[in-house]
């Protein structure tokens, strides 16, 4: 696949690194930063073009005429939008994905009722620009943060099949009912009808593929999948029941901070700290119940005056990694119960998470999963990078029949799955079937949720998922 990537920032470089590692991909990166392009070319098997991605001449120079996919990932919405329009009209690039940050583009819909075709649904304003898919990193990060705040003890919460199933990552605590016991005993405490699949355990950063006899110990990082309504009771197997979050303090009133406050202010007591007086005034006008404070989150006196020791969740969400890290460390030291920080530099993530800062959210890793879902072979609905991108959770829809699919009509145990690939759940309509039920027969239109511990086997998995015309098993 010939791929053009606009932008070599955190998002663009992470996507390029992921795509360039696949031999079948021919990747070209366009950027106005010559130094950044030089760095990318020195460490990745990619081509680079210096220039503005919204220029027809630059796109032509980069080989747009015979490209299969355009990923417009610069920090400038207008550049990304114009590039997609040019890619469609001038170069006929089949797939065009744009990173769009402004809510004006994402939330404004044109009323198509005035057109002659009254049956059409209102269209997102981006449809005017022939954008195949739009991605908002800020919205994706906001959704990830909401999941973390709603589940008191979770390290990560991922939703699948229209939220019928969830994968939750949680650190086992000694007071959990299952801790110190074999996994097979989990059913002794679960209510009738509740079930789960513990698909992976990381102990001292080493993967353990669990069996029924595996014993969970304190400190284990446990990955499990369950029907969404069963998640709270299963979490109690791994950690003691904890008091629900009520007080949330947000640092940074930018796109993410504002969206998070807006979506949570009816459920929680929200305080938001913003350094810019102008932005703080805007926030105060546009938020209903959240308390807006103008000042610096590194101001110890301000935090103490706002009772930081009573805050259940402290979220550092500015655009500056160092500010987020320092304010998070200060808040934790002053008594905040749980601290979540956005950190863009991947080298910082491993150093910080699970230490003084409880959870570190990497925006570019969240974003790349959304992009990968669009470019994977087969009907891949969702991709979530895990363990700093070394593993993945994948949701795919199975199509075809026994003659055209390597999966349909076969039991889970009959399929030769790639090494390191594990079926965690099958979602069929409203039913969630756990992956440990190996006699389950896969049917067309099933949503299968996989845990892949080694990314290099993803291509083998894609071949299994794809419908093969003329395939006979």
C-alpha positions as CSV (number, residue, x, y, z in Angstrom):
1,X,0.0,0.0,0.0
2,X,1.3,3.4,-0.9
3,X,0.7,5.8,1.9
4,X,1.2,9.6,2.2
5,X,1.5,11.0,5.7
6,X,1.2,14.8,6.3
7,X,2.9,15.9,9.5
8,X,5.9,14.5,11.4
9,X,4.8,15.5,14.9
10,X,4.0,13.0,17.7
11,X,1.0,11.6,15.9
12,X,2.5,11.5,12.5
13,X,5.8,10.0,13.6
14,X,4.1,7.3,15.7
15,X,1.8,6.4,12.8
16,X,4.8,6.4,10.4
17,X,6.8,4.2,12.7
18,X,4.0,1.7,12.9
19,X,3.2,1.6,9.2
20,X,6.8,1.6,8.0
21,X,7.5,-1.6,9.9
22,X,5.2,-3.5,7.5
23,X,7.2,-4.4,4.3
24,X,4.1,-4.1,2.1
25,X,3.7,-0.4,2.9
26,X,5.5,2.3,1.0
27,X,5.4,5.4,3.2
28,X,6.1,9.0,2.3
29,X,6.1,11.8,4.8
30,X,5.4,15.5,4.0
31,X,6.3,18.3,6.4
32,X,7.6,21.9,6.5
33,X,10.1,21.0,9.2
34,X,13.3,19.9,7.5
35,X,15.0,18.8,10.7
36,X,12.1,16.6,11.7
37,X,12.0,15.0,8.3
38,X,15.8,14.3,8.5
39,X,15.3,12.6,11.9
40,X,12.5,10.5,10.5
41,X,14.4,9.4,7.4
42,X,17.5,8.4,9.5
43,X,15.5,5.9,11.6
44,X,12.7,4.7,9.4
45,X,12.4,3.2,5.9
46,X,10.4,6.1,4.6
47,X,10.7,8.8,1.9
48,X,10.3,12.4,2.8
49,X,9.2,15.5,1.0
50,X,9.8,19.1,2.3
51,X,6.8,21.4,1.8
52,X,3.2,22.2,2.6
53,X,0.9,19.2,2.3
54,X,-2.0,21.5,1.2
55,X,0.0,22.3,-2.0
56,X,-0.9,20.5,-5.2
57,X,2.7,20.6,-6.4
58,X,4.0,19.1,-3.1
59,X,1.4,16.3,-3.2
60,X,2.3,15.6,-6.8
61,X,6.0,15.5,-5.9
62,X,5.3,13.0,-3.1
63,X,3.5,10.6,-5.5
64,X,-0.1,11.4,-4.8
65,X,-1.2,10.3,-8.3
66,X,-0.6,6.6,-7.5
67,X,-1.2,6.6,-3.7
68,X,-3.8,4.5,-1.9
69,X,-4.2,6.4,1.3
70,X,-3.6,10.0,2.6
71,X,-3.2,10.5,6.3
72,X,-3.4,14.3,7.0
73,X,-2.1,14.5,10.6
74,X,-0.7,18.0,10.9
75,X,-1.8,20.2,13.9
76,X,-3.5,22.5,11.5
77,X,-7.1,21.6,10.7
78,X,-7.3,23.7,7.5
79,X,-4.1,22.1,6.1
80,X,-5.5,18.6,6.7
81,X,-8.9,19.5,5.2
82,X,-7.6,21.1,2.1
83,X,-5.1,18.3,1.5
84,X,-8.0,15.8,1.6
85,X,-10.0,17.8,-0.9
86,X,-7.1,18.0,-3.3
87,X,-6.3,14.3,-2.8
88,X,-9.9,13.5,-3.9
89,X,-10.4,16.0,-6.7
90,X,-6.9,16.1,-8.3
91,X,-5.3,12.8,-7.5
92,X,-8.2,10.4,-6.9
93,X,-6.6,8.9,-3.7
94,X,-9.2,6.3,-2.6
95,X,-9.0,6.8,1.2
96,X,-8.4,10.2,2.9
97,X,-8.2,10.5,6.7
98,X,-7.9,13.8,8.4
99,X,-7.0,14.8,11.9
100,X,-9.5,17.5,13.0
101,X,-9.2,19.3,16.3
102,X,-11.8,22.0,16.1
103,X,-15.3,21.2,17.4
104,X,-16.7,23.6,14.9
105,X,-16.0,21.2,12.1
106,X,-16.9,18.1,14.0
107,X,-20.2,19.2,15.6
108,X,-21.7,21.4,12.9
109,X,-24.1,19.5,10.7
110,X,-25.7,20.7,7.5
111,X,-29.4,20.3,7.3
112,X,-30.0,18.4,4.1
113,X,-33.8,18.7,4.4
114,X,-33.5,21.8,2.2
115,X,-32.2,19.6,-0.7
116,X,-34.4,17.7,-3.1
117,X,-33.6,14.4,-1.4
118,X,-35.4,14.9,1.9
119,X,-34.6,11.3,3.1
120,X,-30.9,12.1,3.5
121,X,-29.6,12.5,7.1
122,X,-27.9,15.8,8.1
123,X,-24.2,15.6,7.1
124,X,-21.2,16.5,9.0
125,X,-19.7,19.7,7.6
126,X,-16.5,17.8,6.7
127,X,-18.3,15.8,4.1
128,X,-18.0,18.9,1.8
129,X,-14.2,18.2,1.7
130,X,-14.4,14.6,0.6
131,X,-12.8,13.3,3.8
132,X,-13.3,9.6,4.1
133,X,-12.8,9.6,7.9
134,X,-12.1,12.3,10.5
135,X,-10.1,11.6,13.7
136,X,-10.2,13.9,16.7
137,X,-7.3,13.0,19.1
138,X,-8.8,15.3,21.7
139,X,-12.1,13.5,21.6
140,X,-10.5,10.1,21.7
141,X,-8.4,11.1,24.7
142,X,-11.5,12.6,26.4
143,X,-13.4,9.3,26.0
144,X,-10.4,7.4,27.5
145,X,-10.3,9.8,30.5
146,X,-14.0,9.4,31.1
147,X,-13.6,5.6,31.3
148,X,-10.8,6.0,33.8
149,X,-12.7,8.3,36.0
150,X,-15.9,6.2,36.0
151,X,-13.9,3.1,37.0
152,X,-12.1,4.0,40.2
153,X,-9.3,1.4,40.0
154,X,-8.9,0.8,36.3
155,X,-5.6,1.5,34.5
156,X,-7.4,1.3,31.1
157,X,-11.0,0.8,29.9
158,X,-11.7,-0.1,26.3
159,X,-15.1,-0.5,24.7
160,X,-16.1,-2.9,22.0
161,X,-19.2,-3.8,19.9
162,X,-21.1,-0.6,20.7
163,X,-20.1,-0.9,24.3
164,X,-21.6,-4.4,24.8
165,X,-18.2,-5.6,26.0
166,X,-15.3,-4.0,27.7
167,X,-11.6,-4.8,28.2
168,X,-10.4,-3.5,31.6
169,X,-6.8,-3.5,32.8
170,X,-6.5,-3.4,36.6
171,X,-3.7,-4.0,39.1
172,X,-4.5,-6.8,41.5
173,X,-4.7,-5.8,45.2
174,X,-4.2,-8.1,48.1
175,X,-7.7,-7.5,49.4
176,X,-9.3,-8.7,46.1
177,X,-11.4,-11.9,46.5
178,X,-9.4,-13.8,43.8
179,X,-5.9,-12.6,44.7
180,X,-3.8,-15.5,45.9
181,X,-6.2,-18.0,44.3
182,X,-6.5,-19.9,41.0
183,X,-8.4,-18.2,38.2
184,X,-10.8,-21.2,38.1
185,X,-12.2,-20.0,41.4
186,X,-13.6,-16.8,40.0
187,X,-17.0,-18.3,39.3
188,X,-17.4,-19.0,43.1
189,X,-18.1,-15.4,43.7
190,X,-19.8,-14.2,40.5
191,X,-23.6,-13.9,40.3
192,X,-25.4,-16.2,38.0
193,X,-24.9,-15.3,34.3
194,X,-21.8,-13.2,35.0
195,X,-18.6,-14.4,33.2
196,X,-15.3,-13.0,32.1
197,X,-12.1,-13.9,30.3
198,X,-8.8,-13.1,31.9
199,X,-6.8,-12.8,28.7
200,X,-3.4,-11.7,30.0
201,X,-1.4,-11.0,33.1
202,X,1.8,-8.9,33.2
203,X,3.9,-9.7,36.2
204,X,7.1,-7.6,36.6
205,X,6.6,-6.5,33.0
206,X,6.6,-10.1,31.8
207,X,3.6,-11.6,30.0
208,X,1.8,-14.6,31.5
209,X,-0.8,-16.3,29.3
210,X,-3.2,-17.4,32.0
211,X,-4.8,-20.8,32.4
212,X,-7.5,-22.0,34.9
213,X,-4.7,-22.9,37.3
214,X,-2.8,-19.6,37.2
215,X,-2.7,-17.9,40.6
216,X,-3.1,-14.1,40.6
217,X,-0.8,-12.3,43.0
218,X,-0.7,-8.8,44.4
219,X,0.7,-6.3,41.9
220,X,-0.2,-8.3,38.8
221,X,-1.5,-6.2,35.9
222,X,-4.6,-8.1,34.9
223,X,-6.4,-7.8,31.5
224,X,-10.0,-9.1,31.4
225,X,-12.9,-8.9,29.0
226,X,-16.6,-9.0,30.1
227,X,-20.0,-7.9,29.2
228,X,-20.1,-4.2,30.2
229,X,-22.7,-4.7,32.9
230,X,-20.6,-7.3,34.6
231,X,-17.4,-5.2,34.8
232,X,-17.9,-3.8,38.3
233,X,-18.5,-7.1,40.0
234,X,-15.5,-8.7,38.3
235,X,-13.3,-5.8,39.3
236,X,-14.2,-6.6,43.0
237,X,-12.6,-10.0,42.4
238,X,-9.2,-8.2,41.8
239,X,-9.5,-5.2,44.1
240,X,-11.5,-4.3,47.2
241,X,-14.6,-2.2,46.6
242,X,-13.5,1.4,46.7
243,X,-15.4,4.6,47.3
244,X,-16.7,6.1,44.0
245,X,-15.1,9.3,42.7
246,X,-16.9,12.5,43.4
247,X,-14.4,15.3,43.3
248,X,-12.4,15.9,40.1
249,X,-9.8,18.6,39.5
250,X,-8.7,19.3,36.0
251,X,-5.6,21.3,35.1
252,X,-5.7,22.9,31.6
253,X,-8.8,24.3,30.0
254,X,-7.9,23.6,26.4
255,X,-9.9,21.3,24.1
256,X,-9.5,18.2,26.2
257,X,-9.9,19.9,29.6
258,X,-13.0,21.7,28.4
259,X,-14.6,18.7,26.8
260,X,-13.9,16.5,29.9
261,X,-15.4,19.1,32.3
262,X,-18.4,19.6,30.0
263,X,-19.2,15.9,29.9
264,X,-18.6,15.2,33.6
265,X,-19.9,18.3,35.4
266,X,-23.4,16.9,35.9
267,X,-22.0,13.7,37.5
268,X,-19.1,15.1,39.5
269,X,-17.9,18.1,41.5
270,X,-15.5,19.6,39.0
271,X,-12.8,22.2,39.5
272,X,-10.8,23.4,36.5
273,X,-7.6,25.4,36.8
274,X,-6.6,27.5,33.7
275,X,-3.5,29.7,33.6
276,X,-4.8,32.1,30.9
277,X,-7.2,34.7,32.3
278,X,-9.0,35.1,28.9
279,X,-9.5,31.3,28.5
280,X,-10.6,31.0,32.1
281,X,-13.3,33.7,31.5
282,X,-14.4,31.7,28.4
283,X,-14.6,28.5,30.4
284,X,-16.7,30.2,33.1
285,X,-19.2,31.3,30.5
286,X,-19.4,28.0,28.7
287,X,-19.5,25.6,31.7
288,X,-22.6,25.2,33.8
289,X,-21.6,23.9,37.2
290,X,-17.9,23.5,37.1
291,X,-15.8,25.9,39.2
292,X,-13.2,27.7,37.1
293,X,-10.0,28.9,38.8
294,X,-7.5,31.2,37.1
295,X,-4.0,30.3,38.2
296,X,-1.1,27.9,38.0
297,X,-1.5,24.2,39.1
298,X,2.1,24.3,40.4
299,X,1.0,27.0,42.9
300,X,1.0,25.0,46.2
301,X,-1.0,27.6,48.0
302,X,-3.8,27.5,45.4
303,X,-4.0,23.7,45.5
304,X,-4.2,23.7,49.3
305,X,-6.8,26.4,49.3
306,X,-8.9,24.3,47.0
307,X,-8.6,21.3,49.3
308,X,-6.4,19.1,47.1
309,X,-6.2,16.5,49.8
310,X,-10.0,15.9,49.3
311,X,-9.7,15.5,45.5
312,X,-10.5,12.0,44.2
313,X,-9.0,12.4,40.7
314,X,-6.5,15.0,39.6
315,X,-6.1,15.3,35.8
316,X,-3.2,17.2,34.3
317,X,-4.2,18.0,30.7
318,X,-2.2,20.9,29.5
319,X,-0.1,20.8,26.3
320,X,3.1,20.9,28.2
321,X,4.5,17.5,29.4
322,X,6.7,19.0,32.1
323,X,3.9,21.1,33.6
324,X,1.6,18.1,33.6
325,X,4.3,16.0,35.3
326,X,5.3,18.5,38.0
327,X,1.7,19.5,38.8
328,X,0.7,15.8,39.1
329,X,3.7,15.0,41.4
330,X,2.8,18.1,43.6
331,X,-0.9,17.1,43.7
332,X,-0.1,13.5,44.7
333,X,2.3,14.8,47.4
334,X,-0.4,17.1,48.8
335,X,-2.9,14.2,49.1
336,X,-4.8,13.8,45.8
337,X,-6.0,10.2,45.8
338,X,-5.5,9.4,42.2
339,X,-3.5,11.3,39.6
340,X,-3.8,11.1,35.8
341,X,-1.5,12.9,33.4
342,X,-1.3,13.4,29.7
343,X,2.3,12.9,28.5
344,X,3.2,13.1,24.8
345,X,6.8,12.0,25.0
346,X,6.8,8.2,24.9
347,X,10.2,8.1,26.7
348,X,8.5,9.6,29.7
349,X,5.6,7.2,29.9
350,X,7.6,4.2,31.1
351,X,9.4,6.2,33.7
352,X,6.2,7.7,35.2
353,X,3.3,5.4,35.1
354,X,2.6,3.4,38.3
355,X,5.2,5.4,40.2
356,X,4.1,8.7,41.7
357,X,1.7,9.3,38.8
358,X,-1.0,6.6,38.8
359,X,-1.9,6.7,35.1
360,X,-0.2,8.3,32.1
361,X,-2.3,8.8,29.0
362,X,-0.4,9.0,25.7
363,X,-2.5,10.9,23.1
364,X,-0.6,9.6,20.1
365,X,-1.0,6.0,21.1
366,X,-4.7,6.5,21.6
367,X,-4.9,8.1,18.1
368,X,-2.9,5.5,16.3
369,X,-5.4,2.8,17.2
370,X,-8.2,4.7,15.5
371,X,-6.1,5.1,12.4
372,X,-5.0,1.4,12.3
373,X,-8.6,0.3,12.4
374,X,-9.2,2.0,9.0
375,X,-6.2,0.5,7.3
376,X,-6.1,-3.1,8.5
377,X,-7.3,-5.8,6.2
378,X,-10.6,-7.5,6.9
379,X,-13.5,-5.7,8.7
380,X,-11.5,-4.4,11.6
381,X,-13.7,-2.2,13.8
382,X,-11.3,-1.2,16.5
383,X,-7.5,-1.4,17.3
384,X,-6.2,-0.4,20.7
385,X,-2.4,-0.4,21.3
386,X,-1.4,-1.8,24.7
387,X,1.8,-2.0,26.7
388,X,3.3,1.0,24.9
389,X,2.3,-0.4,21.5
390,X,3.9,-3.8,21.9
391,X,0.5,-5.5,22.2
392,X,-3.0,-4.8,20.8
393,X,-6.6,-5.4,21.4
394,X,-8.5,-5.8,18.2
395,X,-12.2,-6.1,17.3
396,X,-13.1,-7.6,13.9
397,X,-16.4,-8.5,12.3
398,X,-16.4,-11.9,10.5
399,X,-18.1,-12.2,7.1
400,X,-18.7,-14.9,4.5
401,X,-19.6,-18.6,5.0
402,X,-17.7,-21.8,5.4
403,X,-16.6,-21.7,1.8
404,X,-15.3,-18.2,1.8
405,X,-14.1,-17.7,5.4
406,X,-11.4,-19.5,7.4
407,X,-13.5,-18.8,10.5
408,X,-17.2,-19.0,9.9
409,X,-18.7,-22.3,10.8
410,X,-15.7,-23.4,12.8
411,X,-15.3,-23.9,16.6
412,X,-12.8,-21.5,18.3
413,X,-10.7,-24.6,19.2
414,X,-10.6,-25.8,15.5
415,X,-8.9,-22.6,14.2
416,X,-5.1,-22.4,14.1
417,X,-4.7,-19.0,15.6
418,X,-1.3,-17.2,15.2
419,X,1.0,-17.6,18.1
420,X,0.4,-14.8,20.6
421,X,-3.2,-14.2,19.4
422,X,-6.0,-15.0,21.8
423,X,-9.8,-14.9,21.4
424,X,-11.1,-13.0,24.4
425,X,-14.8,-12.8,23.5
426,X,-17.4,-13.1,20.7
427,X,-20.2,-10.6,20.6
428,X,-23.3,-11.9,18.7
429,X,-26.2,-9.5,18.8
430,X,-26.7,-8.7,22.5
431,X,-24.9,-11.9,23.6
432,X,-21.3,-11.9,24.9
433,X,-19.6,-15.3,24.6
434,X,-16.3,-15.6,26.5
435,X,-13.2,-16.8,24.7
436,X,-12.7,-19.7,27.1
437,X,-15.7,-21.4,25.6
438,X,-13.7,-23.1,22.9
439,X,-16.6,-25.2,21.6
440,X,-18.4,-22.0,20.5
441,X,-19.0,-22.0,16.7
442,X,-18.1,-18.7,15.0
443,X,-20.9,-17.3,12.9
444,X,-21.1,-14.7,10.1
445,X,-21.4,-11.1,11.5
446,X,-19.9,-12.1,14.9
447,X,-17.7,-9.4,16.5
448,X,-14.5,-11.2,17.7
449,X,-12.3,-9.4,20.3
450,X,-8.7,-10.5,20.2
451,X,-5.8,-9.9,22.5
452,X,-2.5,-9.9,20.5
453,X,0.6,-10.0,22.6
454,X,3.0,-9.8,19.7
455,X,2.2,-7.2,17.0
456,X,4.2,-9.0,14.3
457,X,1.5,-11.7,14.0
458,X,-1.2,-9.2,13.2
459,X,-0.8,-9.8,9.4
460,X,-1.4,-13.5,10.0
461,X,-4.6,-12.6,11.9
462,X,-5.8,-10.3,9.1
463,X,-5.5,-13.1,6.6
464,X,-7.7,-15.3,8.8
465,X,-10.3,-12.5,9.1
466,X,-10.5,-11.7,5.4
467,X,-13.1,-13.2,3.2
468,X,-11.4,-15.3,0.5
469,X,-13.3,-15.7,-2.7
470,X,-12.9,-19.3,-3.8
471,X,-11.6,-20.4,-0.4
472,X,-12.5,-24.0,0.5
473,X,-11.6,-25.3,3.9
